Every structure is written in C-alpha cells, then in structure tokens.
Amino acid sequence: MPDTLLDRVSADAATGRDIHDPATGELIGRAPEATVDDLDAAVARARDAQPAWEARGHSERTEILLRAADAIDAHAEELARLLSREQGKPLNGPNARFELGACSAWLRTSATLALEPEVVVDDGDTHAELTYKAVGVVGAIGPWNWPLMIGIWQLAPALRMGNTVVLKPSEYTPLSVLALIGVMNEVLPKDVVIGVSGGRDVGARLASHPDVDKIMFTGSTATGRKIIESSAGNLARLTLELGGNDAGIVLPSADPQAIAQDLFWGAFINTGQTCAALKRLYVHDSIYDQVVDALAEIAGQTPMGNGLDENNVLGPLQNKQQFDIVNRLVEDAKANGARIVTGGQPATDLGPLFYPITLVADVADGVAIVDEEQFGPTLPIIRYSDIDEAVASANRLDVGLGGSVWGDRDEARAVAARLQAGTVWINSHGGVHPMIPFGGVKGSGYGLEFGVEGLKSVAVPQIING
Ligand code: NAD
C-alpha cells in the first residue's frame, strides 16, 4: 500500500520518467509519462465532469475549495519536503514552506472571491447586465520554478468559476505537482482536476486540443508563441505569463543600507529562478559603490546548499540547461570586461548544479547578461547618471513583466509611470498578492491573474439585456 504522497504518484521503472534531486543527483522517483492518447482521455473526462461542477453553484464550490485548502495545509510539510527535493529550493527562506503557505492562501482567497454581475445600462428603456459563466475546460501548463504556487494560480480561479482543469506540470517538477493535485482530490469531485505529466508533445496537444476552451500558460516566451499559434486552430482563450527581464532603478535619494536586503531578495528569491525577479539593476553613479558593497555583504552571509538542511536559504539551479545558461552569461560578461564582485565560478564543492550569488558590476546594456533573462543567481549592476537614460534602458527590451524604482516615494512613483512593465514596485520587487492583478506587457504575455480580474480571465461574459 502506498504510504506517502510520493508513492501515490510514482510510476513504475519501466514506464516512468526518472526525476532526480538537483542538489544531490539522487533519484527521487519516477513520474508517469502520459501519451497524447492519455491526454485526450483526460480532456474527455474533464469535459464530462464540467457541467455538474458548474451546476453546484458558487457557494458549494466555495465550501469545497476551502476544504481543499485545509487538505493542502494538513499535508504542507510533506509537500514542502517533496518540492524541496524535486525543485531544489530550500525548505526555509522564501522557498518551499513559503510556497506551500502561498498555495493555501491563494486557494482560500479565490474560493471566497465573488465576480458580481454588473449593470451596464439601466435608463428606464434598457436594462443590461454583464454576467460571467464558466469557460468550460481549462488547460493549465506550468513551469518548474514555482511549480505548486503557479499551479494553484491557474487552478484556483478556474475552479472557483465552475471550470474543470487538465493540468500539465513541467517535465522537471511533475511529482510535487501531482502530489498537490492528489491532496486536492481527496476533497474535490472526480475529474474536476486532472494532472497529466508528460513531455512537450503532451503540452502541445493540450494547447491545441479542440475540446479545450482556455489555456493558462506560464513559461517561456518561445513556448508562448507556439501556444498562440495553436489557438488559431481551437480558438482557445489564452492567459500567457511569459519570461521577463525586470529592471530596477535606484535613485540618488535611496539609502543603500536601508534597501539592500529587499534588493537582494528581489533579485535572488528562489535563487533567482523567478519570473518577476530583479534581473538588471540600474544604480545612480552617486551611490553605485555603496549599493554594490551592501549587496556583496549580504551575499557573503546568505547560506546556499542542500534544501533539506534547515540552515540554507539558497539552493541549486533546478536543471543543467538553466545552469548552462547562467554559466554562459557570466563567462560572456567576463569576456566583455565586466567586474565580478562575488561568485563568478560554479560552486562545484556544493554539487554539480550549484552556482554562487554572482554580482556583476561595471557592465553595460548590450552585454548578454543584461539583455537576456538569466533566471539564476546572478545580477548585473549598471551605473547611470541621467534618469532619462535609465528609463530608456529599462524600456529597451521586448519584455515587460515587472520593474521597480527605489528611493524617495514621490520621485519613484513619477519614474514608475514611465516604465513599460505590468507591475512596478516602489522600494521592493516581486511581491505578489492574491487580490492584486498580475500580468505582463510586450513579450511577457497578456491577460491578468489574481483578484477579480483573474476570475474574469477564466470566465466568459454574457450580457442579459431586458
Ligand atoms: P518552458 O516554456 O520551456 O516550459 C513551460 C511548460 O510548457 C512546460 O510544462 C513544457 O512542457 C510546456 N511546453 C513546452 N513546449 C510546449 C508546446 N509547444 N506547447 C505547449 N506546452 C509546451 O518554460 P520553463 O523553462 O519551464 O520556465 C521558465 C520560463 O518561464 C522563464 O522564461 C520564466 O521567465 C517563465 N516564467 C514566467 C512566469 C510568469 O508568471 N510570467 C512565471 C514563471 C516562469
């Protein structure tokens, strides 16, 4: 009899995909490897289950989803440990336990949020109301960096609105996502949420499936483009949360010591493997050296290592592909004359996928480490003297997920309004909230998640006129 969440979701050795711990290389388990036929069968089951789920009505769904959040809380520690082993992120710090806490918090908020009908005209002659219904079957496709939290971001509003969901986790982190779905399914009716783990072919089939009405996708811009192409075939509505290369601008009015901790975690939360992390930092010449020194001091004091060790708050890169990207970008920066303040070489003493916090100073726009998303524990810090130049630098790339401005609040708000990004934080970077809409502009995608706007994105509007 299976006695752990991992046992419950593991496949046998003959058919499963081996999943290794990125910190140690150890085999954790084997994820079921679905075929395209399996995916088709899952969509058919989700389609059959949808009308009854929608017919339960909002209050009954609220009650069931709150119980699902309780079930997540009851299994939070076991899920956090599995997540830590599979994804690499430490239990402590803004990592695995934090991610599980966010899962139940997001689910609770979505469960109790209402999308009320809106009277759009009521003039004596005409009475028209805008109402919202479920879309139908939602396909959710997720990445490997925050696999559980992003999974819940996709599931919670979709379920709240009466949709059923087929979720395909990243092939790098399927076990923890399937385990989370297993826990939710202790409470949810059959086939309301179906997890299907498999490769890119399964994701591509889900995105192009004729019986899927909506795709919620979080991942790279390249895959996002393919999903847009698929939607020409099935006309699925899309929410696309894609890559970013968030800029932060530090104004001369900022206090380097006071902002250093928040700058550090804005960049290095989840060891930098975060969509809306600080990935390019523009610092005014007058305080440049102080900011670099303050960040270097924190880097030196922040422990990195195996995630199951309670002391660590930074972990490995999740996979070799991402490790190679970080290594290549740092080597290229060195070749272009940048100054490596801390790190700069793989931390092979910790394990093959560890790379230390690497602060890269005296670097400029046009160097790959500035222009490309690193998605890892490295931060280029660029000197500026004129705010117009810094704003132009921040806006010059074809992505716009987040951004931040640091310093006097009124000055910072004026600069924020000039940035091309879906969210601009003042004196912080990357914090999200279940009631505050979140989404990108330009190549970072379209559609909003969270709050009432997030519910609208998994609903179809209907006008009742008369
Ligand atoms: P990815 O695009 O390689 O993979 C994401 C998912 O898409 C995986 O489940 C994969 O199997 C699936 N997939 C691959 N090809 C597909 C296809 N043709 N059709 C449908 N599905 C397909 O991204 P990744 O490497 O897992 O994630 C890292 C990227 O995600 C980074 O660029 C990061 O910035 C971005 N990201 C964005 C957000 C956000 O909210 N904007 C959050 C996290 C990550």
Boltz pocket constraint, residues with backbone or C-beta under 6 A from the ligand:
constraints:
  - pocket:
      binder: B
      contacts: [[A, 141], [A, 142], [A, 143], [A, 144], [A, 145], [A, 146], [A, 150], [A, 168], [A, 169], [A, 170], [A, 171], [A, 198], [A, 199], [A, 200], [A, 202], [A, 203], [A, 204], [A, 205], [A, 207], [A, 218], [A, 219], [A, 220], [A, 221], [A, 222], [A, 223], [A, 224], [A, 226], [A, 227], [A, 240], [A, 241], [A, 242], [A, 243], [A, 244], [A, 274], [A, 275], [A, 276], [A, 373], [A, 375], [A, 401], [A, 440], [A, 444]]
      max_distance: 6.0
